[in-house]
Amino acid sequence: MTATNAQRGRAFWEHPALLAALVLAASVPLLLPAIPPLTDLPGHMARYHVELAIDRSPHLGRYFGFDWALIGNLGVDLLIVPIAKLFGVELGTKLIVLAIPMLTVAGFLAVAREVHGRIPPTAFFALPLAYSFPVQFGFVNFALASGLCFLAFALWLRLGRTGRLRLRALLFVPLASLVWLCHIYGWGVLGVLAFSAETARHREKGDSWLHAAWRGALACLPLALPFVLMIVWRSGSVEGDTGDWFNWGNKAMWLVSLLREHWQAWDFAAAMLLILLCLMGLLGIDFRIALPLRLAFVLLFLLFLLIPRVLIGSGYADMRMAPVMIAVGLLGLDLKPGARQRLAALVAVAGLAFVAARLTVTTVVFAKLDRVWQHQLAAVPHIAPGSRVLVMADGPCTGAWANRRVDHVDGLAVVRRDVFTNGMWALPGAQLLQVRYTKGDPFVTDPSHLLRPPVCRGRMPGLDDALAALPGNFDYLWLIDLPRDQWPRAPGLVPVWHGETGTLYRAAAGAPAVNRAADETRRSESPARR
């Protein structure tokens, strides 16, 4: 802490009790739901179950394979191994996911304190990004790596500030590898942050930009071991696609979707506020961004523009970068020197109010989604263990702002009943799960289980195709969140469960599928859901 800070005393928003409360409050939206209602999470949970149970299950080995390999996307996949032994896959996953926003908020606050020597009143605006759109999407390995990245960066800054450079070099060889193992993007961001901080430090000492950048790069050598790990990864049997470059429309959407959750106007306004604050800091309008994080913000923005949507098998690569970039800008933000203490207090109150509002709305949204999920999951006890389940989950086009997030609810049937569903991922280089059941092609892997409206379905198979593929290849047809007036009727479908939206049929052996023309007529009569 600087002499000026010591003289003025600690501001109310820097009180340790308040900061600890903010870290704990980050978990509140996830306390009530039985399963964290993050879109992709049930599919990940199915993979965790397969990795843990495939050797002892009489059913899973017929449908799936799982071979451990060294890839930069194993965060929760590894953590669940010991935790599931104590709590099971479902509760174990919830406990891990519950910790992620708390780790992220703690990392944000720690970085802000190290950069500024105190907690600036503007730092609170970054905290809702612990529930950014990538987190809502269920990218839990990325979210875990991101939280650990900020905590590690705070340690990097602290050790540099106290002159313990040799200790830092020794510690960050394994720490950087740990972040990489959780998710490669977290390691990449850590490298950008560390390089920016070291470059800024040497620049502030009077070095030229070129010399400062060279010194900064040399200081980051302890972070380089994952480059060797990547050579092992990429030279093995795993591989992943890279593509969809320079999609400017998508990139603009990712910026306004920083806090995309449910209510578009609310989420859009919140994102615009955060972007405006960053722009004001960059332009020096009432605020400024400290040089280390200003440089990191610029580099992350360039990466956001340059990287494609799909990178080494992982989708939405640029989308994941957007909230991290904005968080870095906000954590570097502070009022200009000479600002009155009353103004700083008002900014702190506004930031805390923003945090409270976002967490409250997220809690309400998650509780609502949990009720939707539990209603659909009532079908699972009616599925015989080890069965083959053809899933069709109804949902809007991908451009729709909000949905009921039932895309991968079927993954919990894998966890609870050791069944096959056609909603699993098979992404070499990004996941270690293999799908071995191919008889039901094209209803084998994601996204064959998604029943999108015709206007945006493209070549994806629809309900007619599913009904044609059902006989002999699957034991059940599970229609998730589909309204009653669109349920098919045929001698080959035996109803075993239904709710207000969604139904489960058993496929009668040897019976014909529903008449396609009749089904098409029924669906054309109710276009609202399409």
C-alpha distance (Angstrom), angle and dihedral (degrees) to the residues before:
residue distance angle dihedral
M1 . . .
T2 3.79 . .
A3 3.78 123.4 .
T4 3.79 90.7 -107.4
N5 3.77 90.9 54.4
A6 3.78 91.5 48.5
Q7 3.80 91.3 51.2
R8 3.76 95.6 50.7
G9 3.81 93.3 47.3
R10 3.77 127.7 -137.4
A11 3.79 117.2 -42.0
F12 3.80 118.1 -130.5
W13 3.80 92.6 -110.1
E14 3.81 90.4 58.8
H15 3.79 94.7 59.1
P16 3.83 109.9 128.1
A17 3.81 91.7 -133.3
L18 3.81 91.3 57.3
L19 3.79 92.5 46.8
A20 3.81 91.7 48.8
A21 3.80 89.5 48.8
L22 3.79 90.5 53.3
V23 3.79 91.1 52.4
L24 3.81 91.0 50.5
A25 3.82 92.8 43.2
A26 3.79 89.3 59.5
S27 3.81 88.1 72.9
V28 3.82 96.1 53.0
P29 3.85 98.6 92.8
L30 3.82 89.9 55.9
L31 3.80 98.5 47.4
L32 3.81 99.4 83.0
P33 3.83 104.3 40.4
A34 3.79 113.9 87.0
I35 3.80 88.8 -144.1
P36 3.82 118.4 24.9
P37 3.84 101.6 -107.0
L38 3.79 96.2 -129.1
T39 3.80 111.8 142.3
D40 3.81 101.7 -121.7
L41 3.79 98.8 28.8
P42 3.85 99.1 96.3
G43 3.81 88.6 54.5
H44 3.79 90.0 52.4
M45 3.80 89.8 47.7
A46 3.80 89.6 54.6
R47 3.81 88.2 55.2
Y48 3.81 91.0 49.2
H49 3.79 89.4 52.2
V50 3.79 92.3 49.5
E51 3.80 93.0 49.5
L52 3.80 90.7 50.5
A53 3.81 101.4 38.4
I54 3.80 108.2 28.6
D55 3.82 93.2 97.1
R56 3.80 94.0 53.1
S57 3.79 102.3 33.2
P58 3.83 118.0 93.9
H59 3.80 89.8 -150.6
L60 3.80 113.3 36.2
G61 3.80 96.2 68.1
R62 3.81 90.3 61.1
Y63 3.79 91.2 60.1
F64 3.78 108.2 26.5
G65 3.77 143.5 33.1
F66 3.78 128.5 -157.3
D67 3.80 125.2 -171.1
W68 3.78 120.2 175.5
A69 3.80 115.0 -125.7
L70 3.78 135.9 164.0
I71 3.81 107.4 -96.2
G72 3.78 133.1 147.4
N73 3.80 95.1 -112.1
L74 3.79 109.1 68.5
G75 3.80 105.7 105.9
V76 3.80 104.4 120.9
D77 3.82 91.7 20.1
L78 3.81 87.9 67.9
L79 3.80 98.4 35.7
I80 3.80 92.3 54.3
V81 3.81 92.1 59.6
P82 3.83 96.5 75.8
I83 3.81 95.9 25.3
A84 3.81 94.2 54.0
K85 3.79 89.5 56.5
L86 3.80 87.8 64.3
F87 3.80 103.1 32.8
G88 3.80 108.8 13.7
V89 3.80 125.9 -115.7
E90 3.80 98.2 -71.2
L91 3.80 100.2 47.5
G92 3.80 91.3 33.9
T93 3.80 91.4 55.3
K94 3.78 91.3 47.2
L95 3.81 91.6 52.7
I96 3.79 91.9 50.1
V97 3.80 93.5 46.8
L98 3.80 89.9 45.3
A99 3.80 89.3 58.4
I100 3.81 95.8 49.7
P101 3.85 99.3 75.7
M102 3.81 89.5 43.8
L103 3.81 90.4 52.8
T104 3.79 89.5 47.5
V105 3.80 95.0 50.5
A106 3.81 90.9 45.7
G107 3.80 89.2 50.5
F108 3.81 92.3 49.0
L109 3.80 92.8 51.2
A110 3.80 93.1 44.5
V111 3.82 91.9 52.2
A112 3.81 92.3 47.2
R113 3.79 90.9 51.7
E114 3.80 93.9 48.7
V115 3.80 94.0 46.3
H116 3.81 96.1 47.6
G117 3.81 102.0 24.6
R118 3.81 87.3 -119.5
I119 3.80 139.8 33.8
P120 3.82 106.6 -79.0
P121 3.81 115.8 -145.8
T122 3.80 90.2 -118.3
A123 3.82 94.1 61.2
F124 3.79 93.1 82.7
F125 3.79 92.0 69.1
A126 3.81 88.8 68.9
L127 3.81 95.4 56.2
P128 3.84 98.7 81.7
L129 3.81 87.4 61.7
A130 3.80 85.3 79.2
Y131 3.83 81.5 82.8
S132 3.79 96.8 41.9
F133 3.80 122.8 152.1
P134 3.84 94.2 -89.4
V135 3.81 88.6 55.0
Q136 3.81 91.5 47.7
F137 3.80 87.0 50.8
G138 3.80 89.5 57.6
F139 3.80 101.1 -112.2
V140 3.78 89.7 152.8
N141 3.81 99.1 162.0
F142 3.78 89.6 52.6
A143 3.82 91.4 45.8
L144 3.80 91.4 50.1
A145 3.81 91.8 48.8
S146 3.81 90.4 47.5
G147 3.81 92.9 53.1
L148 3.79 91.6 47.2
C149 3.81 89.7 46.5
F150 3.80 92.8 59.9
L151 3.80 92.7 45.2
A152 3.80 90.1 49.4
F153 3.80 91.4 47.5
A154 3.80 90.7 53.0
L155 3.80 88.4 53.6
W156 3.82 89.9 47.6
L157 3.81 90.1 54.1
R158 3.79 93.8 45.6
L159 3.80 94.5 50.3
G160 3.79 90.2 46.8
R161 3.80 92.2 48.6
T162 3.80 91.6 51.4
G163 3.80 93.2 46.1
R164 3.82 96.8 -115.5
L165 3.78 93.8 135.2
R166 3.79 97.1 145.8
L167 3.80 91.6 52.1
R168 3.80 89.2 47.3
A169 3.79 91.6 52.8
L170 3.80 91.5 51.2
L171 3.81 94.8 46.2
F172 3.77 97.1 46.9
V173 3.78 96.9 55.9
P174 3.83 90.3 73.5
L175 3.83 94.9 28.0
A176 3.80 93.5 56.4
S177 3.79 89.8 47.4
L178 3.80 90.5 50.6
V179 3.81 92.1 52.7
W180 3.82 90.0 47.1
L181 3.80 90.8 50.7
C182 3.81 89.9 54.4
H183 3.79 91.6 50.3
I184 3.78 132.6 -28.8
Y185 3.81 93.4 -132.0
G186 3.80 91.7 61.0
W187 3.79 90.0 54.8
G188 3.80 90.9 48.2
V189 3.80 91.6 52.8
L190 3.81 90.8 47.3
G191 3.79 89.3 54.5
V192 3.81 92.0 50.7
L193 3.81 91.8 48.6
A194 3.79 94.6 47.2
F195 3.80 93.0 46.0
S196 3.81 91.5 48.7
A197 3.79 93.0 48.9
E198 3.81 93.7 49.4
T199 3.79 93.2 44.2
A200 3.80 90.9 49.9
R201 3.81 91.4 47.8
H202 3.80 92.8 54.7
R203 3.79 91.9 41.6
E204 3.81 90.4 54.6
K205 3.82 87.8 52.3
G206 3.80 88.7 60.4
D207 3.79 102.5 -96.1
S208 3.79 118.9 142.7
W209 3.79 116.1 -103.3
L210 3.81 91.4 -107.5
H211 3.79 94.1 49.9
A212 3.81 91.7 42.7
A213 3.82 90.9 51.9
W214 3.82 90.5 49.4
R215 3.80 91.6 50.7
G216 3.79 89.5 45.9
A217 3.80 91.9 52.8
L218 3.82 92.0 49.3
A219 3.81 90.5 50.9
C220 3.81 89.4 56.2
L221 3.81 95.3 58.1
P222 3.85 91.4 103.0
L223 3.81 86.6 64.5
A224 3.81 93.0 56.8
L225 3.83 102.4 85.0
P226 3.85 92.1 92.6
F227 3.81 87.8 66.0
V228 3.81 86.0 69.0
L229 3.81 90.2 45.7
M230 3.80 89.0 52.3
I231 3.80 91.1 54.3
V232 3.81 88.5 54.6
W233 3.81 89.8 46.1
R234 3.79 97.1 48.6
S235 3.81 94.7 42.4
G236 3.80 93.4 54.6
S237 3.78 130.0 79.2
V238 3.80 93.0 -78.4
E239 3.75 120.8 91.9
G240 3.77 136.4 164.2
D241 3.77 138.5 -161.4
T242 3.80 126.3 -112.3
G243 3.79 121.8 -161.1
D244 3.83 153.3 109.5
W245 3.79 96.6 89.7
F246 3.81 127.1 -169.3
N247 3.78 97.4 3.0
W248 3.79 94.9 167.6
G249 3.78 94.6 -178.5
N250 3.78 91.2 57.2
K251 3.79 92.3 45.2
A252 3.81 91.2 53.8
M253 3.81 88.8 49.2
W254 3.82 91.8 51.3
L255 3.81 90.2 55.1
V256 3.79 94.4 53.4
S257 3.82 89.2 41.6
L258 3.80 95.6 60.4
L259 3.81 91.2 120.1
R260 3.80 98.6 21.0
E261 3.76 107.6 160.0
H262 3.81 118.5 130.2
W263 3.81 119.4 -47.1
Q264 3.79 108.1 59.2
A265 3.80 99.4 -156.7
W266 3.80 92.2 50.3
D267 3.78 94.5 45.3
F268 3.81 93.5 43.7
A269 3.81 92.9 50.3
A270 3.81 91.0 49.4
A271 3.80 91.9 50.9
M272 3.80 92.0 48.2
L273 3.80 90.3 51.8
L274 3.81 92.0 54.1
I275 3.80 93.3 45.9
L276 3.82 90.5 48.2
L277 3.79 91.7 52.4
C278 3.80 90.9 51.5
L279 3.80 91.7 48.9
M280 3.81 91.4 49.2
G281 3.80 89.2 51.8
L282 3.80 93.0 49.0
L283 3.81 91.9 48.2
G284 3.80 94.1 42.8
I285 3.81 94.5 -119.3
D286 3.83 104.3 155.2
F287 3.82 89.1 -43.2
R288 3.79 137.1 58.8
I289 3.79 134.3 -161.3
A290 3.79 117.4 -132.7
L291 3.80 111.9 -110.9
P292 3.85 98.0 -113.4
L293 3.79 92.8 55.6
R294 3.79 94.3 34.9
L295 3.78 88.4 60.0
A296 3.82 91.0 44.3
F297 3.81 90.4 49.7
V298 3.81 91.5 53.7
L299 3.81 92.7 47.8
L300 3.80 92.3 47.4
F301 3.80 90.2 48.7
L302 3.80 89.9 53.7
L303 3.80 90.0 49.1
F304 3.79 89.8 48.9
L305 3.80 88.9 55.5
L306 3.80 95.5 43.8
I307 3.79 106.2 41.9
P308 3.82 118.8 83.4
R309 3.77 128.3 -123.0
V310 3.82 91.2 -105.6
L311 3.81 117.2 44.3
I312 3.83 123.7 176.3
G313 3.79 91.5 -22.8
S314 3.81 95.9 -47.8
G315 3.79 116.3 115.7
Y316 3.79 127.1 -140.9
A317 3.79 93.0 25.6
D318 3.80 94.3 156.5
M319 3.79 91.9 42.8
R320 3.81 90.6 57.9
M321 3.80 90.9 52.0
A322 3.83 95.0 56.8
P323 3.84 100.3 72.8
V324 3.82 92.0 40.3
M325 3.80 89.6 54.1
I326 3.81 92.9 49.2
A327 3.81 91.4 45.8
V328 3.82 90.0 54.3
G329 3.81 90.7 51.2
L330 3.80 92.7 48.8
L331 3.81 93.7 46.9
G332 3.80 89.6 53.5
L333 3.80 91.3 48.0
D334 3.79 123.5 106.9
L335 3.77 138.9 152.6
K336 3.76 114.8 -88.0
P337 3.83 116.5 -93.7
G338 3.76 112.8 -83.4
A339 3.81 95.8 33.9
R340 3.78 112.9 147.1
Q341 3.77 119.2 -103.2
R342 3.81 90.0 -124.9
L343 3.81 90.6 58.6
A344 3.80 90.6 48.3
A345 3.81 89.6 51.5
L346 3.81 91.0 50.5
V347 3.80 91.0 50.7
A348 3.82 90.3 49.3
V349 3.81 91.7 50.1
A350 3.81 90.5 48.6
G351 3.80 90.5 49.7
L352 3.79 93.0 49.0
A353 3.81 90.6 47.5
F354 3.79 89.0 51.6
V355 3.80 90.7 52.2
A356 3.81 92.0 48.2
A357 3.80 92.7 48.5
R358 3.79 94.5 48.5
L359 3.82 93.7 46.8
T360 3.81 91.6 47.4
V361 3.79 93.3 52.0
T362 3.80 91.8 44.6
T363 3.80 90.0 51.9
V364 3.81 90.8 52.3
V365 3.80 93.1 46.3
F366 3.80 93.0 48.0
A367 3.81 92.0 49.7
K368 3.81 89.6 51.9
L369 3.80 92.4 48.5
D370 3.80 91.1 47.7
R371 3.81 90.1 58.7
V372 3.81 90.0 51.2
W373 3.80 91.6 50.1
Q374 3.79 95.2 46.4
H375 3.79 90.3 50.9
Q376 3.81 91.6 54.5
L377 3.81 93.3 42.6
A378 3.80 90.4 60.3
A379 3.82 84.7 85.2
V380 3.80 94.1 64.2
P381 3.85 99.1 78.5
H382 3.80 88.0 57.2
I383 3.82 92.4 60.5
A384 3.81 116.2 92.8
P385 3.82 113.6 -123.4
G386 3.77 114.5 -96.6
S387 3.80 94.9 18.1
R388 3.79 128.7 144.7
V389 3.80 109.8 -116.4
L390 3.78 123.8 -167.0
V391 3.80 105.4 -153.3
M392 3.79 127.8 -161.2
A393 3.81 112.1 -178.1
D394 3.78 115.2 -167.5
G395 3.76 119.0 -136.9
P396 3.79 145.6 141.9
C397 3.79 127.1 -91.2
T398 3.78 113.8 -71.7
G399 3.81 90.9 -107.5
A400 3.81 91.8 64.5
W401 3.79 110.2 110.7
A402 3.79 98.5 -138.2
N403 3.78 134.8 22.8
R404 3.77 139.5 163.0
R405 3.82 91.9 -98.5
V406 3.79 95.7 -130.7
D407 3.82 92.6 137.6
H408 3.81 94.6 112.1
V409 3.80 104.6 17.5
D410 3.81 86.5 116.5
G411 3.81 88.4 72.4
L412 3.79 88.8 77.4
A413 3.81 89.5 62.8
V414 3.81 86.5 61.3
V415 3.81 89.6 51.4
R416 3.80 95.1 47.2
R417 3.82 104.0 32.9
D418 3.84 107.3 22.6
V419 3.80 89.9 -122.6
F420 3.79 134.5 149.4
T421 3.78 118.2 -113.0
N422 3.78 128.0 176.0
G423 3.81 93.9 -128.5
M424 3.81 98.7 84.1
W425 3.81 124.8 112.9
A426 3.78 123.5 -117.7
L427 3.80 102.6 -171.5
P428 3.81 114.3 153.4
G429 3.78 109.6 -147.3
A430 3.79 93.7 20.4
Q431 3.83 103.7 53.0
L432 3.81 132.8 24.8
L433 3.80 96.8 -145.0
Q434 3.80 119.6 106.0
V435 3.80 123.5 -160.9
R436 3.80 109.5 -140.2
Y437 3.78 100.8 175.0
T438 3.79 106.2 91.9
K439 3.80 102.4 153.7
G440 3.78 92.9 97.6
D441 3.79 95.1 55.2
P442 3.02 127.0 -171.9
F443 3.82 86.2 26.3
V444 3.78 96.7 64.8
T445 3.80 111.4 98.1
D446 3.79 142.0 13.7
P447 3.04 127.4 -36.2
S448 3.82 95.3 26.8
H449 3.82 88.9 85.6
L450 3.81 95.1 59.6
L451 3.80 115.8 99.7
R452 3.79 101.2 -158.2
P453 3.82 123.7 178.2
P454 3.83 113.3 -88.6
V455 3.81 91.2 -112.9
C456 3.81 90.9 67.0
R457 3.80 103.1 19.5
G458 3.78 95.1 91.9
R459 3.79 109.8 174.6
M460 3.77 94.9 -17.6
P461 3.83 111.9 123.2
G462 3.79 118.6 -103.4
L463 3.78 136.3 -152.8
D464 3.81 93.2 -77.6
D465 3.79 89.8 56.9
A466 3.79 90.7 47.8
L467 3.79 91.8 52.8
A468 3.79 90.8 50.3
A469 3.81 91.9 50.1
L470 3.80 95.3 46.2
P471 3.85 104.7 80.7
G472 3.78 112.0 89.2
N473 3.78 94.8 -6.5
F474 3.80 102.4 68.0
D475 3.79 136.7 30.8
Y476 3.80 97.9 -152.3
L477 3.78 141.2 26.6
W478 3.80 112.1 -148.6
L479 3.79 115.6 -168.8
I480 3.80 107.2 -166.1
D481 3.80 120.4 -155.2
L482 3.80 92.5 -15.8
P483 3.86 115.3 145.9
R484 3.78 118.0 -112.0
D485 3.81 95.5 -113.4
Q486 3.80 89.5 64.4
W487 3.79 98.0 51.0
P488 3.83 111.5 117.2
R489 3.80 122.9 -124.9
A490 3.79 123.8 -152.6
P491 3.82 140.5 133.6
G492 3.81 88.2 -108.0
L493 3.80 92.8 62.5
V494 3.80 119.6 72.5
P495 3.85 112.5 -168.8
V496 3.81 112.2 -132.4
W497 3.82 100.8 164.4
H498 3.77 140.0 4.6
G499 3.77 139.5 172.6
E500 3.78 133.1 -175.0
T501 3.79 89.0 -73.1
G502 3.75 118.9 15.1
T503 3.78 134.1 34.1
L504 3.79 140.8 -161.7
Y505 3.80 124.4 -138.5
R506 3.76 130.3 -171.4
A507 3.78 113.6 -140.0
A508 3.80 109.6 -123.3
A509 3.80 111.5 -135.6
G510 3.80 112.9 -103.5
A511 3.80 95.2 -2.0
P512 3.82 120.2 133.1
A513 3.79 121.9 -108.1
V514 3.79 122.6 -111.1
N515 3.78 118.4 -74.0
R516 3.81 107.0 -93.2
A517 3.79 96.9 -147.8
A518 3.79 92.3 52.6
D519 3.77 91.0 49.0
E520 3.81 92.0 48.8
T521 3.81 89.6 52.4
R522 3.80 91.4 52.2
R523 3.79 93.2 49.5
S524 3.81 93.7 47.2
E525 3.79 89.1 57.1
S526 3.83 92.6 62.3
P527 3.81 108.0 44.2
A528 3.80 95.7 154.9
R529 3.79 93.6 89.1
R530 3.79 92.8 43.8
